[in-house]
Amino acid sequence: MSDGTFRSVRALKREISVDGGGKLVPTVIALWPYIWPSNRRDLKLRVMVSMVLLLIAKLATIAVPFTFKWATDALAGPGSAPVAASEWLAWVLAAPILMTAAYGGARILMAVLTQTRDGVFAKVSMNAVRRLAYMVFEHMHQLSLRFHLERKTGGLTRVLERGRNAIETIVRMVIMQAFPTVIELSLIIVVLLYQFDWRYVVVILLTVVCYTLFTYLATEWRIGIRRRMNDSDTDANVKGGRLAAQLETVKYFVAEEREASRYDRSMERYEVASVEAYVSLAVLNAGQATIFTIGLAICM
């Protein structure tokens, strides 16, 4: 592997590593060259197409409540729909059936565009996962002989698998969920300012800020728990892999009970960390539901 690639692996590992809490922005910045590769125009085009589809899907999302409103208004009788009922043709265009069909069509369009966007972006995210996995695999060959002689095969395999899944999740969460949420919130603010009072916008903005801040703080708290859980899981896999590789030695020294006890201690730590992870997730979900419900109640 070239020195430049080796330095890239070390820099990426330094950016993604979590010293006292995971930092999302530095991680995304470190991953951006793999999401927007300078030498792949096709992948850049896919990213731009995904963004266009995302914007259209969000516009369709905003339009869905309006079509439902128009269909409801049309049921109240002629003249209440957005199209005047002075002529028969105009009334047909504003008929409840057509407005209901528009409501269903907007929902279908929203779903189709969202799934199409995910399909178009899939090659980008998986290409990033592939490139990073290849770099890490080559980086393994640069490690010391002592590292390889320790035979931490089970733990190393587990770490690599977890890293690949994490990279894919980060790319999809940031590009396909965080960015769309910002766009949708902006569109909703414009609609609320146009249709309703400014105080609704203030309440919604405060709700979103509190929701985001609570989620960030709770996630930072959960990162330490997840790290202990992953470390214990990796340690248990290392011991399991070592036993499989050195089964004859273990049996020769009659050390089955000792190895089982060591494995059980690792699983005990994993059990404790897993319980804490589930409890912290319950606290996170409960807090999010509380904040959302309070904001909804104030608006109502």
Kinemage of the C-alpha trace (Angstrom):
@kinemage 1
@onewidth
@group {chain A} dominant
@subgroup {mainchain}
@vectorlist {calphas} color= white
{ca met a 1} P 0.000 0.000 0.000
{ca ser a 2} L 1.343 3.474 -0.838
{ca asp a 3} L 2.398 5.950 1.856
{ca gly a 4} L -0.421 8.292 0.854
{ca thr a 5} L -3.028 5.586 1.303
{ca phe a 6} L -1.489 4.571 4.611
{ca arg a 7} L -1.651 8.159 5.845
{ca ser a 8} L -5.266 8.381 4.672
{ca val a 9} L -6.173 5.330 6.738
{ca arg a 10} L -4.508 6.765 9.809
{ca ala a 11} L -6.147 10.158 9.317
{ca leu a 12} L -9.549 8.579 8.775
{ca lys a 13} L -9.132 6.399 11.844
{ca arg a 14} L -8.130 9.441 13.884
{ca glu a 15} L -11.197 11.375 12.713
{ca ile a 16} L -13.645 8.517 13.247
{ca ser a 17} L -12.184 7.379 16.565
{ca val a 18} L -14.215 8.334 19.600
{ca asp a 19} L -11.997 9.689 22.377
{ca gly a 20} L -14.560 10.996 24.775
{ca gly a 21} L -17.723 10.956 22.725
{ca gly a 22} L -18.438 10.569 19.045
{ca lys a 23} L -18.326 13.727 16.972
{ca leu a 24} L -20.611 13.458 13.979
{ca val a 25} L -19.377 16.476 12.016
{ca pro a 26} L -15.661 15.466 11.932
{ca thr a 27} L -16.732 11.939 10.984
{ca val a 28} L -18.858 13.180 8.090
{ca ile a 29} L -16.029 15.480 6.943
{ca ala a 30} L -13.635 12.516 6.996
{ca leu a 31} L -16.078 10.375 5.008
{ca trp a 32} L -17.038 13.075 2.489
{ca pro a 33} L -14.203 12.330 -0.019
{ca tyr a 34} L -15.625 8.813 -0.298
{ca ile a 35} L -19.193 10.053 -0.729
{ca trp a 36} L -18.114 12.672 -3.305
{ca pro a 37} L -15.058 11.036 -4.973
{ca ser a 38} L -13.111 13.424 -7.189
{ca asn a 39} L -12.370 10.752 -9.816
{ca arg a 40} L -15.915 9.351 -10.176
{ca arg a 41} L -18.240 11.620 -12.149
{ca asp a 42} L -20.894 8.905 -12.228
{ca leu a 43} L -21.094 8.802 -8.444
{ca lys a 44} L -21.232 12.598 -8.230
{ca leu a 45} L -24.102 12.514 -10.720
{ca arg a 46} L -25.889 9.955 -8.548
{ca val a 47} L -25.497 12.203 -5.505
{ca met a 48} L -26.938 15.185 -7.405
{ca val a 49} L -29.833 13.110 -8.775
{ca ser a 50} L -30.521 11.847 -5.261
{ca met a 51} L -30.662 15.428 -3.986
{ca val a 52} L -33.104 16.428 -6.750
{ca leu a 53} L -35.329 13.427 -6.028
{ca leu a 54} L -35.130 14.271 -2.343
{ca leu a 55} L -36.310 17.830 -2.931
{ca ile a 56} L -39.209 16.690 -5.143
{ca ala a 57} L -40.175 14.043 -2.568
{ca lys a 58} L -40.248 16.678 0.171
{ca leu a 59} L -42.397 18.957 -1.967
{ca ala a 60} L -44.779 16.033 -2.486
{ca thr a 61} L -44.749 15.438 1.280
{ca ile a 62} L -45.787 19.038 1.891
{ca ala a 63} L -48.474 18.791 -0.803
{ca val a 64} L -50.124 15.696 0.720
{ca pro a 65} L -51.910 17.582 3.559
{ca phe a 66} L -53.155 20.196 1.074
{ca thr a 67} L -54.710 17.586 -1.222
{ca phe a 68} L -56.370 16.040 1.812
{ca lys a 69} L -57.640 19.505 2.794
{ca trp a 70} L -58.999 20.146 -0.700
{ca ala a 71} L -60.762 16.781 -0.748
{ca thr a 72} L -62.346 17.553 2.636
{ca asp a 73} L -63.363 21.029 1.516
{ca ala a 74} L -64.866 19.629 -1.667
{ca leu a 75} L -67.136 17.388 0.404
{ca ala a 76} L -68.603 20.493 2.042
{ca gly a 77} L -70.188 21.520 -1.237
{ca pro a 78} L -69.580 23.653 -4.361
{ca gly a 79} L -67.581 26.804 -3.841
{ca ser a 80} L -65.485 25.554 -0.932
{ca ala a 81} L -62.882 23.794 -3.069
{ca pro a 82} L -59.821 25.700 -4.403
{ca val a 83} L -61.397 25.827 -7.893
{ca ala a 84} L -64.527 27.962 -8.352
{ca ala a 85} L -67.703 26.030 -9.147
{ca ser a 86} L -69.215 28.620 -11.504
{ca glu a 87} L -68.952 26.185 -14.389
{ca trp a 88} L -69.640 22.466 -14.578
{ca leu a 89} L -66.101 21.651 -15.806
{ca ala a 90} L -64.551 23.613 -12.953
{ca trp a 91} L -66.700 21.731 -10.469
{ca val a 92} L -65.630 18.396 -11.946
{ca leu a 93} L -61.982 19.401 -11.489
{ca ala a 94} L -62.695 20.264 -7.869
{ca ala a 95} L -64.870 17.250 -7.165
{ca pro a 96} L -64.161 15.261 -3.999
{ca ile a 97} L -63.266 12.148 -5.987
{ca leu a 98} L -60.573 13.940 -7.953
{ca met a 99} L -59.184 15.617 -4.852
{ca thr a 100} L -59.088 12.268 -3.088
{ca ala a 101} L -57.293 10.793 -6.093
{ca ala a 102} L -54.810 13.665 -5.929
{ca tyr a 103} L -54.258 12.876 -2.250
{ca gly a 104} L -53.521 9.246 -3.046
{ca gly a 105} L -51.363 10.178 -6.030
{ca ala a 106} L -49.282 12.574 -3.947
{ca arg a 107} L -48.665 9.890 -1.326
{ca ile a 108} L -47.687 7.371 -4.010
{ca leu a 109} L -45.374 9.927 -5.636
{ca met a 110} L -43.756 10.645 -2.284
{ca ala a 111} L -43.129 6.939 -1.601
{ca val a 112} L -41.873 6.187 -5.132
{ca leu a 113} L -39.481 9.150 -5.153
{ca thr a 114} L -38.128 8.250 -1.724
{ca gln a 115} L -37.452 4.644 -2.706
{ca thr a 116} L -35.977 5.715 -6.058
{ca arg a 117} L -33.667 8.105 -4.238
{ca asp a 118} L -32.472 5.310 -1.949
{ca gly a 119} L -31.890 3.047 -4.937
{ca val a 120} L -29.899 5.694 -6.821
{ca phe a 121} L -27.787 6.539 -3.771
{ca ala a 122} L -27.119 2.892 -2.872
{ca lys a 123} L -24.160 2.643 -5.276
{ca val a 124} L -22.578 5.729 -3.721
{ca ser a 125} L -22.810 4.460 -0.149
{ca met a 126} L -21.701 0.935 -0.977
{ca asn a 127} L -18.777 2.230 -3.042
{ca ala a 128} L -17.655 4.227 -0.004
{ca val a 129} L -17.979 1.124 2.182
{ca arg a 130} L -16.011 -0.941 -0.339
{ca arg a 131} L -13.162 1.587 -0.657
{ca leu a 132} L -12.813 2.019 3.087
{ca ala a 133} L -12.965 -1.727 3.703
{ca tyr a 134} L -10.235 -2.235 1.093
{ca met a 135} L -8.046 0.420 2.722
{ca val a 136} L -8.501 -1.128 6.153
{ca phe a 137} L -7.731 -4.591 4.768
{ca glu a 138} L -4.494 -3.301 3.240
{ca his a 139} L -3.715 -1.465 6.470
{ca met a 140} L -3.846 -4.787 8.302
{ca his a 141} L -0.811 -5.919 6.305
{ca gln a 142} L 1.159 -2.959 7.653
{ca leu a 143} L 0.606 -3.983 11.278
{ca ser a 144} L 3.371 -5.555 13.300
{ca leu a 145} L 4.078 -9.279 13.316
{ca arg a 146} L 3.294 -9.341 17.024
{ca phe a 147} L -0.247 -8.194 16.312
{ca his a 148} L -0.816 -11.037 13.872
{ca leu a 149} L 0.853 -13.629 16.091
{ca glu a 150} L -1.599 -12.872 18.890
{ca arg a 151} L -4.280 -14.379 16.638
{ca lys a 152} L -7.124 -12.065 17.539
{ca thr a 153} L -8.979 -13.390 14.532
{ca gly a 154} L -12.460 -13.480 16.018
{ca gly a 155} L -12.239 -9.967 17.447
{ca leu a 156} L -10.654 -8.493 14.323
{ca thr a 157} L -13.336 -9.974 12.085
{ca arg a 158} L -16.019 -8.616 14.396
{ca val a 159} L -14.483 -5.125 14.393
{ca leu a 160} L -14.220 -5.060 10.594
{ca glu a 161} L -17.841 -6.163 10.202
{ca arg a 162} L -19.034 -3.595 12.704
{ca gly a 163} L -16.999 -0.868 10.993
{ca arg a 164} L -18.487 -1.613 7.577
{ca asn a 165} L -22.020 -1.485 8.961
{ca ala a 166} L -21.289 1.734 10.860
{ca ile a 167} L -19.935 3.514 7.782
{ca glu a 168} L -23.004 2.559 5.743
{ca thr a 169} L -25.304 3.707 8.555
{ca ile a 170} L -23.535 7.061 8.952
{ca val a 171} L -23.639 7.782 5.225
{ca arg a 172} L -27.327 6.928 4.949
{ca met a 173} L -28.356 8.681 8.168
{ca val a 174} L -26.617 11.950 7.326
{ca ile a 175} L -27.305 12.198 3.595
{ca met a 176} L -30.679 10.435 3.434
{ca gln a 177} L -32.243 11.509 6.759
{ca ala a 178} L -30.526 14.456 8.471
{ca phe a 179} L -30.274 16.626 5.349
{ca pro a 180} L -33.856 15.848 4.212
{ca thr a 181} L -35.142 16.718 7.680
{ca val a 182} L -33.590 20.193 7.456
{ca ile a 183} L -35.200 20.741 4.040
{ca glu a 184} L -38.592 19.524 5.220
{ca leu a 185} L -38.453 21.700 8.338
{ca ser a 186} L -37.683 24.757 6.206
{ca leu a 187} L -40.628 24.030 3.901
{ca ile a 188} L -42.949 23.485 6.866
{ca ile a 189} L -41.909 26.810 8.413
{ca val a 190} L -42.736 28.591 5.152
{ca val a 191} L -46.149 26.895 4.966
{ca leu a 192} L -46.980 27.683 8.590
{ca leu a 193} L -45.973 31.320 8.214
{ca tyr a 194} L -48.193 31.562 5.136
{ca gln a 195} L -51.198 29.645 6.461
{ca phe a 196} L -51.116 30.214 10.238
{ca asp a 197} L -49.765 32.430 13.002
{ca trp a 198} L -46.042 33.006 13.679
{ca arg a 199} L -46.432 31.592 17.188
{ca tyr a 200} L -46.927 28.115 15.719
{ca val a 201} L -43.545 28.450 14.034
{ca val a 202} L -41.907 29.488 17.312
{ca val a 203} L -43.376 26.509 19.158
{ca ile a 204} L -42.312 24.081 16.418
{ca leu a 205} L -38.789 25.518 16.273
{ca leu a 206} L -38.420 25.289 20.060
{ca thr a 207} L -39.712 21.718 19.962
{ca val a 208} L -37.224 20.757 17.258
{ca val a 209} L -34.341 22.450 19.091
{ca cys a 210} L -35.182 20.733 22.392
{ca tyr a 211} L -35.694 17.400 20.594
{ca thr a 212} L -32.359 17.691 18.788
{ca leu a 213} L -30.434 18.824 21.874
{ca phe a 214} L -31.872 16.039 24.020
{ca thr a 215} L -31.161 13.449 21.326
{ca tyr a 216} L -27.564 14.660 20.980
{ca leu a 217} L -26.869 14.606 24.725
{ca ala a 218} L -28.538 11.212 25.172
{ca thr a 219} L -26.619 9.798 22.205
{ca glu a 220} L -23.305 11.068 23.587
{ca trp a 221} L -24.163 9.330 26.866
{ca arg a 222} L -25.060 6.114 25.062
{ca ile a 223} L -21.827 6.067 23.044
{ca gly a 224} L -19.780 5.123 26.105
{ca ile a 225} L -22.223 2.344 26.923
{ca arg a 226} L -22.160 1.030 23.371
{ca arg a 227} L -18.367 1.108 23.363
{ca arg a 228} L -18.185 -1.033 26.508
{ca met a 229} L -20.750 -3.355 24.996
{ca asn a 230} L -18.788 -3.671 21.742
{ca asp a 231} L -15.491 -4.168 23.568
{ca ser a 232} L -16.972 -6.974 25.637
{ca asp a 233} L -18.487 -8.557 22.539
{ca thr a 234} L -15.144 -8.340 20.721
{ca asp a 235} L -13.311 -9.820 23.716
{ca ala a 236} L -15.748 -12.737 23.848
{ca asn a 237} L -15.271 -13.371 20.120
{ca val a 238} L -11.488 -13.282 20.567
{ca lys a 239} L -11.664 -15.899 23.296
{ca gly a 240} L -14.005 -18.046 21.231
{ca gly a 241} L -11.734 -17.834 18.191
{ca arg a 242} L -8.640 -18.548 20.264
{ca leu a 243} L -10.273 -21.643 21.736
{ca ala a 244} L -11.130 -22.925 18.272
{ca ala a 245} L -7.564 -22.329 17.065
{ca gln a 246} L -5.850 -23.796 20.140
{ca leu a 247} L -8.279 -26.514 21.150
{ca glu a 248} L -5.582 -29.190 21.341
{ca thr a 249} L -3.441 -27.072 23.697
{ca val a 250} L -6.398 -26.334 25.948
{ca lys a 251} L -7.282 -30.008 26.185
{ca tyr a 252} L -3.640 -30.998 26.764
{ca phe a 253} L -3.419 -28.741 29.848
{ca val a 254} L -7.004 -29.571 30.957
{ca ala a 255} L -7.864 -25.872 30.855
{ca glu a 256} L -11.433 -26.143 29.581
{ca glu a 257} L -12.955 -24.839 32.790
{ca arg a 258} L -10.492 -21.945 33.000
{ca glu a 259} L -11.179 -20.875 29.393
{ca ala a 260} L -14.922 -21.205 29.932
{ca ser a 261} L -14.650 -19.004 33.027
{ca arg a 262} L -12.737 -16.338 31.085
{ca tyr a 263} L -15.321 -16.450 28.312
{ca asp a 264} L -18.142 -16.162 30.853
{ca arg a 265} L -16.541 -13.072 32.419
{ca ser a 266} L -16.480 -11.399 29.019
{ca met a 267} L -20.108 -12.319 28.413
{ca glu a 268} L -21.012 -11.030 31.881
{ca arg a 269} L -19.556 -7.630 31.009
{ca tyr a 270} L -21.431 -7.792 27.709
{ca glu a 271} L -24.658 -8.603 29.562
{ca val a 272} L -24.294 -5.642 31.923
{ca ala a 273} L -23.449 -3.256 29.070
{ca ser a 274} L -26.356 -4.598 26.977
{ca val a 275} L -28.830 -3.965 29.776
{ca glu a 276} L -27.508 -0.434 30.174
{ca ala a 277} L -27.788 0.077 26.404
{ca tyr a 278} L -31.437 -1.023 26.371
{ca val a 279} L -32.245 1.138 29.407
{ca ser a 280} L -30.552 4.170 27.847
{ca leu a 281} L -32.483 3.572 24.620
{ca ala a 282} L -35.730 3.478 26.595
{ca val a 283} L -34.798 6.784 28.272
{ca leu a 284} L -33.989 8.287 24.867
{ca asn a 285} L -37.296 7.181 23.316
{ca ala a 286} L -39.311 8.303 26.339
{ca gly a 287} L -37.661 11.736 26.362
{ca gln a 288} L -38.199 12.206 22.639
{ca ala a 289} L -41.867 11.221 22.910
{ca thr a 290} L -42.341 13.613 25.852
{ca ile a 291} L -40.797 16.582 24.036
{ca phe a 292} L -42.783 15.867 20.867
{ca thr a 293} L -46.063 15.493 22.768
{ca ile a 294} L -45.553 18.719 24.736
{ca gly a 295} L -44.890 20.669 21.533
{ca leu a 296} L -47.924 19.093 19.845
{ca ala a 297} L -50.148 19.889 22.835
{ca ile a 298} L -49.035 23.548 22.895
{ca cys a 299} L -49.789 23.914 19.168
{ca met a 300} L -53.220 22.327 19.602
